[in-house]
Structure formats: C-alpha cells, structure tokens
Amino acid sequence: MKIYRYLLDVVKKKGAGYLVLVDPDTRRGDDLAIFVDRLNGSGVDAVLVGGSLLVDSSFQECVRIVKEHSDIPVIIFPGSVKQVSGDADAILFISLISGRNPYYLFGEHVIAAPMIKRLGLEVISTGYMLVESGRMTTAEYISNTKPLPSDKPEIAMVHALAAQYMGMKMVYLEAGSGAERSVSEEMISSVKSYIDIPVIVGGGIRTPEDARKKVMAGADFVVTGNILNDNDNIDLIREFAEAVHFKKRG
C-alpha cells in the first residue's frame, strides 16, 4: 500500500493533503501536459484523474499524459468501470454509500476487480458520499441516487462509520462538480470526530480560504477541480496548497 501510506504520511507531516482533480473532458494533449507541469513543485500532493461523465475523451491517453508529466502520485478517481488504467499509481475503489443504487454500491466493483488485479493497481477502498449542494450534480444524475441532506450531519456520520466498519480506508464527502455550496464545516467536523479513517472533501471549493476552513473543520484532504479549469485561476494552485498545508510541521 505504497500510495496509501504516502497519503497518510502527507497528513502527518503537513496536517492535511491537497489533491487536484483532472477531468479528461476538460484538458487534453499539450494543454493537459502543461497543466500537470504547473502542478509539479506547487505544493500539490497527488493528482486525481476521472469524471462522472466522459463525453469526448480518451481516458487511457489522459492518464498516460498525466503520469508522464507528473512528479507526484497519480490516482484514478473513477466515475465508471471504464476508468481503469495501468499507467496510474493507484485507484480509489469507490462505493457510493450515500445512495441505495446497488450498481454503484457493489455492481461495477465486481466487473472492475479482475481488471484492477491484472493491472497491478494499488487499491484504496473509499466510501463515497454525495452531499446536497443546492443543485443537481452530474454525479447525482448519473448514479440515480439522492445526496445526503446537507443540514443533517448525523446522517453523514453514521454512513461514514459504517464505511469504516466495512473496512474502507477513507471516506469522501462530495458536494459535486460545480456545486453551489461546498460540504459544510459542521458536517466535516461531525464526521471527522466520529470515525478513525481519513476524510476527503471536494466539490464547490472555490477559494484558498474555503480550503483552509475545510481543514480547520477536520478534512484530511481537500480536492479542487473545476475552479482550476479556467486558466486565469491556475496561479491559485500554490495558494490552495499553502492554505491546506497551514498546519505543516517543522
């Protein structure tokens, strides 16, 4: 579990980790290579690759380019069983525990498991929880599941605890791409205080100050994606990293 241990070490040394999500539909070819080059040396701890809906992209080519240009771990954040590649360092083996659609709870996993084994990918089992964010997100629509109520942290708490008891290594609180509202600090704090495994938070985080608040509330990892799709915001990468790492030791 080389990558998982690396992520735990990041939290131990820096207080929290900063992950950047690359959507294969958003960046391609040279543009993607240049973007990944910008991530190197900017304080980003790992790159996530994936999306809920890939319209016109080559996932395999995207992962290859990211890995070729990245100095940090490349982790697949799969939106479907088709998003598996041996060029990555690891894969979040996601179960959509906030919903009750058996296909995303366990169905796709059976199909993907032998592929992942054959490729030798490191697996990081992750309980994935969609949280209501003020609008229907692509993940909600595609998965045909209801998100958890944003004003009921106790529901998120017991879902996260169930994930831990089932042996999952992380939980991911997700507001969704382009969310109007990010996951609240109250929910993050409630979940973090109730479980013993790392908490990832993503969706709707638009400023370094937002990211800092998530860490202060208890997030072990903060993920940004859409906000960096605008090239005018690329300079924010280092600011996001510094905001997430504000508790860095030494």
C-alpha positions in Angstrom: 0.0 0.0 0.0 2.7 2.4 -1.0 0.5 5.3 -2.2 -1.9 4.9 0.8 1.0 5.1 3.2 2.3 8.1 1.3 -1.0 9.9 1.7 -1.1 9.1 5.4 2.4 10.5 5.7 1.4 13.7 3.9 -1.3 14.2 6.6 1.2 13.5 9.4 3.8 15.9 8.0 1.6 18.7 6.6 -1.6 18.5 8.6 -3.6 17.8 5.5 -3.2 17.0 1.8 -4.1 18.9 -1.3 -5.3 16.9 -4.3 -6.1 18.3 -7.8 -8.7 16.6 -9.9 -8.2 16.4 -13.7 -11.3 15.8 -15.8 -10.3 14.1 -19.1 -13.0 16.0 -20.9 -11.6 19.4 -19.9 -7.9 19.1 -20.7 -6.2 17.2 -23.4 -2.9 16.8 -25.2 -0.4 19.6 -24.8 -2.8 21.7 -22.7 -3.0 18.8 -20.2 0.8 18.3 -20.2 1.4 22.0 -19.5 -1.2 21.9 -16.7 0.4 18.9 -15.0 3.8 20.6 -15.3 2.3 23.5 -13.3 1.2 21.2 -10.5 4.8 19.9 -10.0 6.5 22.0 -7.4 3.4 23.9 -6.5 2.6 22.0 -3.3 0.0 19.6 -4.8 0.3 16.2 -3.1 -1.4 14.0 -5.7 -3.3 14.2 -8.9 -6.8 12.6 -9.3 -8.0 11.6 -12.7 -11.6 10.9 -13.6 -15.1 12.2 -14.0 -18.7 11.2 -13.6 -19.4 11.5 -17.3 -16.8 11.4 -20.1 -18.2 12.7 -23.3 -15.4 13.1 -25.8 -12.1 11.9 -24.3 -9.6 9.1 -24.2 -9.3 8.2 -20.5 -6.3 6.0 -21.1 -4.4 8.7 -23.0 -5.2 11.2 -20.3 -3.8 9.0 -17.6 -0.7 8.3 -19.7 0.0 12.0 -20.2 -0.6 12.9 -16.6 1.7 10.1 -15.4 4.4 11.0 -17.9 4.5 14.6 -16.7 3.7 14.3 -13.0 6.3 14.2 -10.2 3.6 13.3 -7.7 1.3 10.2 -7.4 -1.4 9.8 -10.0 -4.6 8.3 -8.6 -7.7 7.3 -10.5 -11.0 8.7 -9.3 -13.3 6.5 -11.3 -16.7 7.5 -12.5 -17.3 4.2 -14.1 -15.8 0.8 -14.7 -14.3 2.1 -17.9 -12.0 4.4 -16.0 -9.2 2.0 -15.2 -5.6 2.3 -16.4 -2.4 0.6 -15.6 -0.5 3.8 -16.0 -1.8 5.2 -12.7 -0.2 4.6 -9.3 -3.4 3.7 -7.5 -7.2 3.8 -7.8 -9.8 4.9 -5.3 -12.1 1.8 -5.2 -15.2 3.9 -4.6 -18.5 2.6 -3.2 -21.3 5.1 -3.4 -22.5 4.5 0.2 -24.8 7.6 0.4 -27.1 6.1 -2.2 -29.1 2.8 -2.5 -28.3 2.0 -6.1 -26.7 -1.5 -5.9 -24.8 -0.9 -9.2 -22.7 1.8 -7.6 -22.6 0.2 -4.2 -21.1 -3.0 -5.4 -22.1 -3.9 -9.0 -19.4 -2.1 -11.0 -16.8 -3.3 -8.5 -17.2 -6.9 -9.4 -16.6 -6.1 -13.1 -13.6 -3.8 -12.3 -11.9 -6.0 -9.7 -10.2 -8.5 -12.1 -9.1 -5.7 -14.4 -7.5 -3.9 -11.5 -5.8 -7.1 -10.2 -4.5 -7.8 -13.7 -3.0 -4.3 -14.0 -1.5 -4.5 -10.5 -3.0 -1.2 -9.4 -2.9 -0.3 -5.7 -6.4 -0.2 -4.4 -7.6 2.4 -1.8 -11.1 1.4 -0.8 -13.2 4.6 -0.3 -16.7 5.3 1.0 -18.1 7.9 -1.3 -20.9 10.2 -0.1 -22.7 12.7 -2.2 -23.9 15.7 -0.1 -26.8 18.0 -1.2 -25.3 21.2 -2.6 -28.1 23.4 -3.9 -28.2 21.9 -7.4 -28.3 18.5 -9.2 -24.8 17.5 -10.0 -23.6 15.1 -12.7 -22.7 12.5 -10.2 -26.2 12.6 -8.7 -27.8 12.4 -12.1 -25.7 9.6 -13.5 -25.8 7.5 -10.3 -29.6 8.0 -9.9 -29.1 8.4 -6.1 -30.2 11.1 -3.7 -27.5 13.0 -1.9 -27.3 13.2 1.9 -29.1 16.2 3.4 -26.6 19.0 3.9 -28.3 20.1 7.2 -28.3 16.6 8.8 -24.6 15.8 9.7 -25.7 12.9 11.9 -26.8 11.0 8.7 -23.3 11.5 7.2 -21.7 10.4 10.5 -23.4 7.0 10.6 -22.8 6.4 6.9 -19.1 7.2 7.4 -18.9 4.9 10.5 -20.5 2.1 8.5 -17.8 2.6 5.8 -15.1 2.3 8.4 -16.6 -0.8 9.9 -16.8 -2.4 6.5 -13.0 -1.9 6.2 -12.9 1.1 3.9 -9.7 3.1 4.2 -11.1 6.6 3.5 -14.4 8.4 3.2 -15.0 11.1 0.6 -17.6 13.9 1.3 -18.5 15.2 -2.2 -20.7 18.2 -3.0 -20.2 17.5 -6.7 -18.5 19.4 -9.6 -19.8 22.9 -9.9 -21.7 22.7 -6.6 -23.4 25.8 -5.4 -22.4 25.0 -1.9 -19.5 23.0 -0.6 -19.8 20.5 2.2 -20.3 22.4 5.4 -17.7 22.7 8.1 -20.3 21.4 10.6 -20.7 18.2 8.6 -17.0 17.7 8.2 -16.3 18.3 11.8 -19.1 15.9 12.9 -17.9 13.1 10.6 -14.2 13.5 11.5 -15.0 13.3 15.2 -17.0 10.1 14.7 -14.6 8.0 12.7 -10.9 7.0 12.7 -10.1 7.0 9.0 -9.1 9.9 6.8 -11.8 12.3 5.4 -11.5 13.7 1.9 -13.6 16.7 1.0 -14.4 18.1 -2.5 -16.8 20.0 -4.6 -17.6 23.7 -4.7 -14.3 24.8 -3.0 -13.5 28.0 -4.9 -11.0 29.9 -2.8 -7.9 29.1 -0.7 -9.8 30.4 2.3 -12.6 27.9 1.6 -10.0 25.1 1.5 -8.4 26.3 4.8 -11.8 26.2 6.5 -12.3 22.6 5.5 -9.0 21.6 7.0 -9.8 23.6 10.2 -13.0 21.6 10.4 -11.2 18.3 10.1 -10.7 17.5 6.5 -7.6 15.4 5.9 -7.6 16.0 2.2 -9.1 18.8 0.1 -9.8 18.4 -3.6 -10.2 21.2 -6.2 -11.2 20.6 -9.8 -13.5 23.0 -11.7 -12.0 26.2 -10.3 -8.7 25.4 -12.0 -10.2 24.7 -15.4 -10.2 28.4 -16.0 -6.6 29.2 -16.9 -6.9 32.6 -15.2 -7.1 30.7 -11.9 -4.1 28.5 -12.4 -2.0 30.8 -10.2 -4.2 29.8 -7.3 -2.7 26.3 -7.2 0.1 27.3 -4.8 -2.3 29.5 -2.8 -4.6 26.5 -2.4 -1.7 24.3 -1.3 -0.4 26.8 1.2 -4.0 27.2 2.6 -4.4 23.4 3.0 -0.9 22.9 4.5 -1.2 25.7 7.0 -0.7 23.2 9.9 2.5 21.9 8.3 5.1 20.8 10.9 8.7 21.9 11.0 
